[in-house]
Amino acid sequence: MVRWYLIASLLTALSSLLLGSYVFLRNKKRILNITYFLFNISIAIWSFGFAMTITAPDKTMGLFWVRFLNVGAILIPGLFLHFILALLEIDKKKRALLKFTYFIISIILVFNFTDLLIKDVAPKLFFNYYSVPGSLYPLFIAIFCSYVGYAFYLLFKEHKRSSGLRRNQLKYVLIASIIGFGGSMTLLLPVFNVNVPPLGYLFVSLYSIIVTYSIIQHRLMDINIVFKKGTVNTFLLTLLVIPSLLLIILFEKLLLGSINITFALVIFLFFLMGIYLSPRIKPQVEQVVDRIIFKDKYRYQKTLSNLSRVMVSILDLNILSQKIVDTITKEMEVEGASLFVLDEEKGYSYPITCTGLRCDEIKKISFSKDDPFWNWLKKERGDVVIKEELKGEEKFQSIIETMEELQAELSIPLILKGELVGILNLDRKITGDMYNREDLDLLKTLANQATIAIENAKMYEALRKNRIRMQRADRLASLGTLTAGLAHEIRNPLVAIKTFLQLLPEKFDDEEFRNYFLNVASGEVERISSLITELLDFSRPSEPQLKEENVNEIVDKMVMLLTTETKKKNLKITKQLAENLPLILVDKDQIKQVFLNIILNAVQATPENGAITIVTRSFEKNSDETILQIEIKDNGPGIPAQELEYIFSPFYTTKAQGSGLGLSISNLIVEEHHGYIEVESQVGSGTSFTVNLPLNAHLIEGKRQEATVQ
């Protein structure tokens, strides 16, 4: 039985020494790290002294090691209180208390080497030697409990009123301390002749394990682990292997009545093999456990993971930004969030979306590229910035103030190719829980995906603006061709009207002449008015607007605009427009541009006295989709096969004059209406362009947007 306590003591001493040294080496000047290091050293002295005492070969050595372990025990309450005061950042306010505490400790240390504290040692239970208390020992225990109790009171009070990262850090310190001090207090039972084995002491080493977990998982004491994976595994394995072996031996003794080292080692090897093989089945096990025990956590992690895959397909920047913020705030139960995006042209970032916060105030905030907060986040290179971790450092005061202005518990820089393109700010959770390591890892992954998605949306928006400019350029080019012909078309009826006006005074009394003049003049004026109206409608830029339109009417008006061009070459345009053609939801101005471009190309390609045929029809492609077809066919020279694949490329043209944008723009417009253009051509026989427009394109678009946003 003694060997178990020996192993537990040595493990506690070793783990305390390693952990305390690591924390101290991370920051040798910080009082929190120093007090934690000294506190762990006092635990190591006490644990090692206890191991030596219970296995001492004689009474003299037993008494020596008891006084040795008491040095650690006497230092523990004062150093623990100092550590807690430093952790709570109130040590400067309690200087008088600390001075008095260390004064009392110094006096007790002196008494430790007299019979007043430890009178003697004697065998107890199954230990070789154990303390025999002196007259001052109860007073020492009372002082010990008062200082430790006061430290617990302060720790519990701060934990109760804190939230987020701070709350979780204090929770682990509280749990570890309760286990550590609770287990060690069972050692007092034999001291006061209560002959019950101090079983709680076997679990004192859990103190170091819990604190180590908190340092790695929850950045306790502002320490970011820089261990590599192998180092972390080795460190944790050192703390877990020995207790595991100890428990195997303990259960072997309890169940079998004796200890067989070979059997214990075989069981232990199976245990290690399980650890080695666990990574192969770990993902599946974690998924099952998450689904059964942590349903909410599994749900939001799955939702956020799905979001990272879906958002790359959302090309509208406003919809994308709102989707990101709404999903995170809903699934992670965050009180509010905001997303800032950089506008490269204007040189500053602005809040593109905000929810659950003082949005009216936040929307007034912007950051230039030279802003200190913007530049500092850029240097963080995508790491999550937690406001709580910056507290206590004077150099971060301005950063903390900016984050408080943004109502941000944490800020996630969106970095692309070393440049900061945005900031995602999250407030604290509604539940008061902290953002744990899994949350932060998930948010960083999500931020990386969001960065790419935002850049894609911005590039798509820039491409859309360029496309609109190209459409306007092509529209103006077509307009130039039309106006030249329409000037002649308008001049002819004006000459006729002028002639009639000159003859009118002479034949004013001729009623037949007046009626004839009225009919001709009004018809010509109406024709001129229609031509000018169509020309103005075509030239006027407008935002895309879907309305139900009659395709036949659009074709008629475009043919009318090209009357002059067809007369020049004496072309015959035959229209075979289907009756009762269903209305279709399109942008009329854009479809006008498509028809005009294709018909104008046909006019220019057809030789004199040639013919152009325009056919409209509809057919059911399948049970859910009806297609409207507009075919424009000429009997021109045709297009060589090697050139057909390039005709929709921007700026590609075989004409001496022309921008090469007409067919490219037309193709883009039709694709935006979820349709397509088919081309058939035979050299020497002519070319046929067929515009295919789905009748239910709006339903297709609605389903696409719904699928994208979900």
C-alpha positions in Angstrom: 0.0 0.0 0.0 2.9 2.4 0.8 4.1 2.1 -2.8 0.9 3.7 -4.1 1.4 6.7 -1.8 5.0 6.9 -2.8 4.2 6.9 -6.5 1.4 9.5 -6.0 3.8 11.7 -4.0 6.6 11.6 -6.5 4.1 12.2 -9.4 2.7 15.2 -7.6 6.2 16.6 -6.9 7.4 16.0 -10.5 4.3 17.4 -12.2 4.3 20.5 -9.9 7.9 21.1 -10.6 7.5 20.8 -14.4 4.4 22.9 -14.6 5.6 25.6 -12.3 8.9 25.8 -14.2 7.2 26.0 -17.6 4.9 28.9 -16.4 7.8 30.8 -14.9 10.0 30.4 -18.0 7.2 31.8 -20.2 7.4 35.1 -18.3 10.0 35.5 -15.6 9.0 39.1 -14.7 5.3 38.7 -14.3 4.2 38.4 -10.6 1.4 35.9 -11.5 3.9 33.5 -13.1 6.4 34.0 -10.2 3.9 33.3 -7.5 2.5 30.3 -9.4 6.0 28.9 -9.8 6.8 29.4 -6.1 3.5 27.8 -5.1 4.2 24.8 -7.2 7.7 24.5 -5.7 6.2 24.5 -2.2 3.9 21.7 -3.4 6.8 19.8 -4.8 8.8 20.2 -1.5 5.8 19.0 0.5 5.0 16.0 -1.8 8.6 14.9 -2.0 9.1 15.2 1.8 6.0 13.1 2.4 7.3 10.4 0.1 10.6 10.3 2.0 8.9 10.4 5.4 6.6 7.4 4.8 9.6 5.3 3.5 12.3 6.6 5.9 14.6 3.9 7.2 14.8 5.2 10.8 13.3 7.7 13.2 16.1 10.3 12.7 15.5 10.5 8.9 11.8 10.4 9.4 11.9 13.5 11.7 14.2 15.2 9.2 11.9 14.6 6.2 8.8 15.7 8.3 10.4 19.0 9.0 11.4 19.2 5.3 7.8 18.6 4.1 6.5 21.1 6.6 8.6 23.8 4.9 6.5 23.3 1.8 3.3 23.0 3.8 3.9 26.2 5.7 4.6 28.1 2.4 1.6 26.7 0.6 -1.2 28.9 2.1 0.7 32.2 1.7 1.8 31.5 -1.8 -1.6 30.2 -2.8 -3.2 33.4 -1.5 -0.6 35.5 -3.3 -1.2 33.6 -6.5 -5.0 34.0 -6.4 -4.6 37.8 -5.6 -2.3 38.1 -8.6 -4.7 36.1 -10.8 -7.6 38.3 -9.8 -5.3 41.4 -10.4 -5.9 42.7 -6.8 -2.5 41.9 -5.3 -1.5 45.5 -5.3 -4.6 46.4 -3.2 -3.7 43.7 -0.6 -0.1 44.5 0.0 -0.6 45.0 3.7 -2.3 41.6 3.9 0.5 39.9 2.0 3.2 41.5 4.2 1.4 40.3 7.3 0.9 36.8 5.8 4.6 36.4 5.0 5.5 37.7 8.4 3.3 35.0 10.0 4.8 32.3 7.7 8.3 33.4 8.7 7.5 32.9 12.4 5.9 29.5 11.7 9.0 28.4 9.7 11.1 29.1 12.8 8.9 27.0 15.0 9.0 24.2 12.4 12.5 23.3 13.7 11.3 23.1 17.4 9.2 20.6 19.2 6.4 23.2 19.4 5.2 22.4 15.9 6.3 18.8 15.3 7.1 16.9 18.5 8.1 13.6 17.0 7.4 11.0 14.4 6.0 7.5 14.8 4.7 4.6 12.7 1.0 4.9 11.8 -1.2 2.7 9.7 1.1 1.2 7.0 3.5 4.1 6.9 7.0 3.8 8.3 6.8 7.2 10.0 4.2 9.9 10.4 4.0 13.3 12.1 3.3 13.6 15.9 2.0 17.2 16.3 3.3 19.7 18.9 1.3 22.2 20.9 1.3 24.9 18.1 0.3 22.5 15.3 -3.5 23.1 15.7 -2.8 26.8 15.5 -0.8 26.3 12.3 -3.8 24.3 10.8 -6.2 27.1 11.7 -3.9 29.7 10.0 -3.5 27.4 7.0 -7.3 26.9 6.6 -8.0 30.6 7.1 -5.6 31.8 4.4 -6.7 29.0 2.0 -10.4 29.6 2.8 -10.0 33.4 2.1 -8.3 32.7 -1.2 -11.2 30.3 -2.1 -13.7 33.0 -1.2 -12.1 35.5 -3.4 -11.8 33.0 -6.3 -15.4 31.9 -6.0 -16.7 35.5 -5.8 -14.8 36.5 -8.9 -15.9 33.4 -10.8 -19.5 34.1 -10.0 -19.5 37.6 -11.5 -17.2 36.9 -14.4 -18.1 35.6 -17.9 -16.6 34.2 -21.1 -12.9 33.2 -21.1 -12.3 34.6 -17.7 -15.1 32.6 -16.1 -13.9 29.3 -17.6 -10.2 29.9 -16.6 -11.3 30.6 -13.0 -13.5 27.5 -13.1 -10.6 25.2 -13.8 -8.4 26.8 -11.1 -11.3 26.4 -8.7 -11.9 22.8 -9.5 -8.2 21.9 -9.4 -7.7 23.7 -6.1 -10.7 22.0 -4.5 -9.4 18.6 -5.6 -5.8 19.4 -4.5 -6.5 20.9 -1.1 -9.4 18.5 -0.4 -7.2 15.5 -1.1 -4.3 16.8 0.9 -6.4 17.6 3.9 -7.1 13.9 4.4 -3.4 13.6 5.5 -4.4 15.3 8.7 -6.6 12.4 9.8 -3.7 10.1 11.0 -1.9 13.2 12.5 -4.8 13.6 14.9 -5.0 9.8 15.6 -7.9 9.2 13.2 -6.7 5.9 11.8 -8.3 6.2 8.4 -6.1 5.9 5.3 -5.7 9.3 3.6 -7.2 8.1 0.3 -7.9 11.6 -1.0 -4.1 12.2 -1.2 -3.9 9.7 -4.1 -5.8 12.3 -6.3 -3.7 15.3 -5.4 -1.8 14.9 -8.7 -5.0 15.7 -10.5 -4.4 19.3 -9.6 -1.5 19.5 -12.0 -3.4 17.6 -14.7 -6.4 19.9 -14.6 -4.3 23.1 -14.6 -2.3 21.7 -17.5 -5.5 21.1 -19.4 -6.7 24.6 -18.7 -3.4 26.1 -19.9 -3.5 24.1 -23.2 -7.2 24.3 -23.8 -8.2 27.7 -22.3 -5.1 29.8 -22.3 -4.9 30.0 -18.5 -2.7 32.9 -17.2 -2.5 34.3 -20.8 -0.2 31.5 -21.9 -0.5 30.4 -25.5 0.9 26.9 -25.8 3.8 26.7 -28.2 4.4 23.0 -27.7 4.4 20.9 -30.8 1.9 18.1 -30.8 4.5 15.5 -29.8 5.6 17.6 -26.8 2.0 18.1 -25.6 1.3 14.4 -25.9 4.5 13.5 -24.0 3.7 16.0 -21.2 0.2 14.8 -20.8 1.2 11.2 -21.0 3.7 11.7 -18.1 0.8 13.0 -16.0 -1.6 10.2 -17.0 0.5 7.0 -17.4 1.6 6.7 -13.8 -1.8 7.2 -12.2 -3.2 4.7 -14.7 -0.6 2.1 -13.7 -1.3 2.9 -10.1 -5.1 2.3 -10.5 -4.5 -1.0 -12.3 -2.4 -2.2 -9.4 -4.9 -0.9 -6.9 -7.9 -2.7 -8.6 -5.7 -5.9 -8.9 -5.2 -5.9 -5.2 -8.8 -5.2 -4.4 -10.3 -7.7 -6.8 -7.7 -10.5 -6.8 -6.3 -10.1 -3.3 -2.7 -10.0 -4.5 -0.4 -8.1 -6.9 1.0 -9.7 -10.0 3.4 -7.3 -11.7 3.3 -9.3 -15.0 -0.4 -9.2 -15.2 -0.5 -5.5 -14.4 2.0 -4.7 -17.1 0.1 -6.7 -19.7 -3.1 -4.8 -18.8 -1.1 -1.6 -19.0 0.3 -2.4 -22.4 -3.3 -3.0 -23.6 -4.1 0.4 -22.2 -1.2 2.0 -24.1 -2.3 0.1 -27.3 -5.8 1.6 -26.9 -4.3 5.1 -26.7 -2.2 4.4 -29.8 -5.1 3.0 -31.8 -7.6 5.6 -30.6 -6.8 8.2 -33.4 -8.1 5.8 -36.0 -11.6 5.6 -34.4 -11.5 8.9 -32.5 -13.5 10.9 -35.2 -16.3 8.4 -35.3 -16.4 8.1 -31.5 -16.4 11.9 -31.0 -19.2 12.3 -33.6 -21.3 9.7 -31.7 -20.6 11.3 -28.3 -21.3 14.8 -29.7 -24.6 13.7 -31.1 -25.7 11.9 -27.9 -24.2 14.1 -25.1 -23.4 17.4 -26.7 -26.4 17.8 -29.0 -26.4 21.6 -29.1 -22.6 21.8 -29.6 -22.7 19.2 -32.4 -25.6 21.0 -34.1 -23.9 24.4 -34.3 -20.5 23.0 -35.2 -22.2 21.1 -38.1 -24.2 24.2 -39.1 -21.1 26.4 -39.2 -19.1 23.7 -41.1 -22.0 23.6 -43.6 -21.9 27.4 -43.8 -18.2 27.3 -44.7 -19.0 25.1 -47.7 -22.2 27.0 -48.8 -21.0 30.6 -48.6 -18.5 30.3 -51.4 -21.4 30.0 -53.8 -23.1 33.2 -52.6 -22.0 35.9 -54.9 -24.0 38.8 -53.5 -21.8 40.5 -50.9 -24.7 41.8 -48.8 -26.5 38.5 -48.7 -23.2 36.7 -47.9 -22.3 39.0 -45.1 -25.7 38.8 -43.5 -25.7 35.0 -43.8 -22.4 34.7 -42.0 -23.3 37.0 -39.2 -26.8 35.7 -38.7 -25.7 32.0 -38.7 -22.9 32.6 -36.2 -25.0 34.7 -33.8 -27.9 32.2 -33.9 -25.9 28.9 -33.7 -23.3 30.0 -31.2 -25.9 32.0 -29.2 -23.8 35.2 -29.5 -25.4 38.5 -28.3 -24.3 40.4 -31.4 -21.8 40.6 -34.2 -20.6 42.9 -36.9 -18.6 42.5 -40.1 -16.3 45.1 -41.6 -15.2 44.9 -45.2 -12.4 46.9 -46.9 -13.4 49.1 -49.9 -10.1 49.2 -51.9 -11.2 52.0 -54.1 -12.1 54.4 -51.2 -9.3 53.1 -49.0 -11.3 52.4 -45.8 -13.3 49.7 -44.2 -17.0 50.0 -43.3 -19.5 47.8 -41.4 -21.4 45.9 -44.2 -23.6 44.2 -41.7 -24.4 44.3 -38.0 -26.8 42.5 -35.7 -27.8 42.4 -32.0 -25.5 45.3 -31.1 -25.7 49.1 -30.9 -25.8 49.0 -34.7 -26.7 52.7 -35.2 -23.4 53.6 -33.4 -21.3 50.9 -35.0 -22.4 51.8 -38.6 -20.8 55.2 -38.0 -17.4 53.6 -37.4 -14.9 53.1 -40.2 -11.2 52.3 -40.4 -8.6 53.7 -42.8 -5.7 51.5 -43.9 -3.5 53.6 -41.6 -5.7 53.1 -38.5 -3.6 51.7 -35.6 -6.3 49.1 -34.8 -6.5 48.0 -38.5 -2.7 47.7 -38.8 -2.4 45.9 -35.5 -5.0 43.3 -36.6 -3.1 42.9 -39.9 0.0 41.9 -37.9 -2.0 39.2 -36.1 -2.2 37.3 -39.4 -5.6 35.7 -38.9 -5.3 34.8 -35.2 -8.4 35.4 -33.1 -8.0 38.4 -30.8 -9.7 38.0 -27.4 -10.3 41.2 -25.5 -10.0 39.5 -22.1 -6.5 38.3 -22.9 -5.3 41.8 -23.7 -6.3 43.2 -20.3 -3.5 44.1 -17.9 -1.1 45.2 -20.6 -0.8 48.9 -21.0 0.3 48.7 -24.6 -3.0 47.2 -25.6 -5.2 49.8 -23.9 -6.1 51.5 -27.2 -6.9 48.2 -28.8 -9.2 47.3 -25.9 -11.0 50.6 -26.1 -11.6 50.1 -29.8 -13.0 46.6 -29.2 -15.2 48.0 -26.5 -16.5 50.6 -28.9 -17.2 47.8 -31.4 -18.8 45.8 -28.6 -16.5 42.9 -29.5 -15.5 40.2 -27.1 -13.3 38.9 -29.8 -12.2 40.1 -33.3 -11.2 37.8 -36.1 -9.0 39.4 -38.8 -9.9 38.3 -42.4 -6.5 37.9 -44.1 -5.9 37.2 -47.8 -2.4 37.1 -49.2 -1.0 38.9 -46.2 -3.5 41.8 -46.5 -6.4 42.5 -44.1 -9.6 42.6 -46.1 -12.1 42.6 -43.2 -12.9 42.1 -39.5 -15.5 39.8 -37.9 -16.4 41.0 -34.4 -18.4 38.9 -32.0 -19.9 39.9 -28.6 -20.0 37.5 -25.7 -22.3 34.5 -25.6 -25.8 34.8 -24.2 -25.2 31.9 -21.9 -22.1 33.7 -20.4 -19.9 30.7 -21.4 -16.5 31.4 -22.9 -15.3 30.7 -26.4 -13.4 27.5 -25.9 -10.6 26.1 -28.1 -13.0 24.2 -30.4 -14.9 27.4 -30.9 -11.8 29.4 -31.8 -10.5 26.8 -34.2 -13.9 26.6 -35.9 -14.1 30.4 -36.1 -10.6 30.6 -37.6 -11.5 28.0 -40.3 -14.8 29.8 -40.9 -13.0 33.2 -41.2 -10.6 31.7 -43.8 -13.5 30.5 -45.9 -15.4 33.8 -45.4 -12.4 35.7 -46.6 -12.3 33.8 -49.9 -16.1 34.1 -50.2 -16.1 37.8 -49.6 -13.3 38.4 -52.2 -15.2 36.2 -54.7 -18.4 38.3 -54.1 -16.4 41.6 -54.5 -14.8 40.3 -57.7 -18.2 39.2 -59.0 -19.6 42.7 -58.2 -16.7 44.3 -60.0 -17.3 42.0 -63.0 -21.0 42.8 -63.0 -20.2 46.6 -63.1 -17.8 46.0 -65.9 -20.4 44.0 -67.8 -22.9 46.9 -67.4 -20.3 49.3 -68.8 -19.8 46.9 -71.7 -23.5 46.7 -72.3 -23.8 50.5 -72.3 -20.8 50.7 -74.7 -22.4 48.2 -77.1 -25.8 50.0 -76.7 -24.2 53.3 -77.7 -22.5 51.6 -80.7 -25.8 50.2 -81.9 -27.4 53.6 -81.2 -25.0 55.3 -83.6 -25.9 52.9 -86.4 -29.6 53.4 -85.7 -29.6 57.2 -85.5 -27.8 57.6 -88.8 -30.5 55.5 -90.6 -33.4 57.1 -88.6 -32.4 60.6 -89.6 -33.1 59.7 -93.1 -36.3 57.8 -92.1 -37.6 60.9 -90.3 -36.6 63.3 -93.1 -38.8 61.6 -95.7 -42.1 62.0 -93.9 -41.2 65.5 -92.9 -40.7 66.4 -96.6 -44.2 65.0 -97.4 -45.7 67.0 -94.5 -44.0 70.1 -95.7 -45.3 69.7 -99.2 -48.8 69.2 -98.0 -48.5 72.3 -95.8 -47.3 74.4 -98.7 -50.4 73.3 -100.8 -52.9 73.6 -98.0 -53.6 77.4 -98.4 -54.4 76.9 -102.1 -56.6 73.8 -101.5 -58.0 74.7 -98.1 -61.5 74.6 -99.4 -61.0 71.1 -100.9 -62.5 68.8 -98.2 -61.1 65.7 -99.8 -57.6 67.2 -99.9 -57.9 68.2 -96.2 -59.0 64.8 -95.1 -56.3 63.1 -97.1 -53.7 65.5 -95.8 -54.9 64.9 -92.2 -54.6 61.1 -92.6 -51.2 61.2 -94.2 -49.7 63.8 -91.8 -51.0 62.2 -88.6 -49.8 58.8 -89.8 -46.3 60.1 -90.6 -46.1 62.0 -87.3 -47.3 58.9 -85.4 -44.6 56.9 -87.2 -41.9 59.4 -86.4 -43.1 59.5 -82.7 -42.9 55.7 -82.5 -39.4 55.6 -83.9 -38.2 58.3 -81.6 -39.8 56.7 -78.6 -38.2 53.3 -79.3 -34.9 55.0 -79.9 -35.1 56.8 -76.6 -36.2 53.7 -74.7 -33.3 51.8 -76.2 -30.7 54.5 -75.4 -31.9 55.2 -71.9 -29.9 53.3 -69.2 -31.9 51.5 -66.6 -31.5 49.0 -63.8 -32.4 45.4 -64.6 -36.2 44.9 -64.0 -38.1 41.7 -64.7 -41.6 42.1 -65.9 -44.0 39.9 -67.9 -43.5 40.8 -71.6 -44.8 39.7 -75.0 -41.8 38.6 -77.1 -43.6 39.2 -80.4 -44.1 42.9 -79.5 -40.4 43.3 -78.7 -39.4 41.7 -82.0 -41.8 44.0 -83.9 -40.4 47.1 -82.4 -36.8 46.1 -83.1 -37.6 45.3 -86.7 -39.2 48.7 -87.0 -36.0 50.4 -85.7 -34.0 48.6 -88.4 -36.4 49.6 -91.3 -33.9 52.1 -92.7 -31.0 49.6 -92.7 -33.1 46.9 -94.4 -34.3 49.5 -97.1 -30.8 50.4 -97.9 -30.1 46.8 -99.0 -33.6 46.0 -100.2 -33.8 43.2 -97.7 -37.0 41.3 -97.1 -37.8 40.5 -93.4 -40.3 37.7 -93.0 -41.9 37.4 -89.5 -43.5 34.1 -88.5 -44.6 35.0 -85.0 -46.5 32.3 -83.1 -50.0 33.3 -82.0 -51.0 33.0 -78.3 -47.4 33.0 -77.3 -47.3 33.0 -73.4 -45.9 36.1 -71.6 -42.4 35.7 -70.3 -40.7 37.3 -67.3 -37.7 39.2 -68.7 -35.9 42.5 -68.6 -37.4 44.2 -71.7 -34.5 46.6 -72.3 -31.9 43.8 -72.1 -33.9 41.5 -74.4 -34.3 44.4 -76.8 -30.5 44.7 -76.9 -30.2 41.0 -77.7 -32.7 41.0 -80.6 -31.3 44.2 -82.0 -27.7 42.9 -81.9 -28.6 39.7 -83.6 -31.0 41.2 -86.2 -28.5 44.0 -87.0 -25.7 41.4 -87.5 -28.0 39.5 -89.9 -28.8 42.7 -91.8 -25.1 43.5 -92.1 -24.2 39.9 -93.2 -27.0 39.5 -95.8 -26.2 40.7 -99.3 -28.6 43.1 -101.2 -32.0 41.7 -102.1 -31.5 39.0 -99.5 -33.9 37.7 -97.0 -34.1 37.4 -93.2 -36.6 35.3 -91.4 -37.7 35.7 -87.8 -39.6 32.9 -86.1 -41.0 32.7 -82.6 -42.4 29.5 -81.0 -42.6 27.6 -77.7 -42.2 24.0 -76.8 -42.1 21.9 -73.6 -38.6 20.8 -72.9 -39.9 18.6 -70.0 -42.9 18.5 -67.7 -41.6 21.4 -65.6 -40.0 23.6 -68.2 -41.3 25.5 -71.3 -38.9 27.1 -73.7 -39.6 30.2 -75.8 -37.5 30.2 -79.0 -36.7 33.2 -81.2 -34.9 32.2 -84.4 -33.3 34.8 -86.6 -32.1 33.3 -89.9 -30.3 35.0 -92.8 -29.2 33.8 -96.3 -25.8 35.5 -96.0 -22.3 34.0 -96.6 -22.3 32.0 -93.4 -19.6 31.7 -90.7 -16.6 29.3 -91.2 -16.6 26.4 -88.7 -13.2 27.5 -87.2 -14.7 30.9 -86.3 -17.9 29.7 -84.7 -16.3 28.9 -81.3 -15.0 32.5 -81.1 -18.1 34.6 -82.1 -19.2 35.0 -78.4 -15.8 36.1 -77.2 -15.5 39.8 -76.3 -14.0 42.1 -78.9 -13.9 39.3 -81.5 -15.2 40.6 -84.9 -14.6 40.0 -88.6 -16.2 43.3 -89.6 -14.1 46.3 -90.6 -16.0 48.4 -88.2 -17.4 47.1 -84.9 -16.6 46.7 -81.3 -16.9 42.9 -81.2 -19.1 43.2 -78.1 -22.6 42.7 -79.5 -22.8 38.9 -79.5 -20.7 38.6 -76.3 -23.1 41.0 -74.5 -26.1 39.2 -75.9 -24.9 35.8 -74.8 -24.3 37.1 -71.2 -27.8 38.7 -71.1 -29.5 35.5 -72.2 -27.4 33.4 -69.7 -28.5 35.8 -66.9 -32.1 35.0 -68.0 -31.1 31.3 -67.5 -31.3 30.7 -71.3 -28.9 30.0 -74.0 -28.1 30.9 -77.7 -27.7 28.2 -80.4 -25.9 29.0 -83.7 -26.1 27.0 -86.9 -24.2 28.1 -90.0 -23.2 26.8 -93.3 -20.7 28.7 -95.5 -22.6 30.0 -98.6 -26.1 29.2 -97.2 -26.5 31.5 -94.2 -26.6 31.6 -90.5 -29.3 30.9 -87.9 -29.2 32.3 -84.3 -31.8 30.8 -81.9 -32.4 32.5 -78.6 -33.8 30.0 -76.0 -35.5 31.6 -73.0 -37.1 29.4 -70.2 -40.7 30.5 -69.5 -40.2 29.8 -65.7 -36.7 31.4 -65.4 -37.9 33.3 -62.3 -38.7 29.9 -60.5 -35.2 28.6 -61.4 -33.6 31.8 -60.0 -35.8 31.6 -56.9 -34.7 27.9 -56.2 -31.1 28.8 -56.9 -31.1 31.7 -54.4 -33.0 29.6 -51.8 -30.5 26.8 -52.1 -27.6 29.2 -51.9 -28.8 31.0 -48.8 -29.7 27.8 -46.9 
